[in-house]
């Protein structure tokens, strides 16, 4: 696990009622990204204070799943957000 700390970029967020999805709109990059409930929960945990390990622990506890599974999914998700310039690293 990592002690890297992800930070969210400026993006407008909107929860789509009844769908379990959250939409992120990055005005600077003119891109739209639809997140499922897990992705939205992770997005909210990316606060510039929590490390990847902290987020992993919270997600594993909330979803009651194995940390190893969370690590793989979380790393891939954060890498995708980073490639889209929606997450930076401290």
ABEGO torsion letter per residue (X at the ends): XBABBBBBBBBBBBBBBGAGBBBBBBAAAGBBBBBBAAAAAAAAABAGABBAAAAAAAAAAAAGBBAAAAAAAAAAAAAAAAAAGABBBX
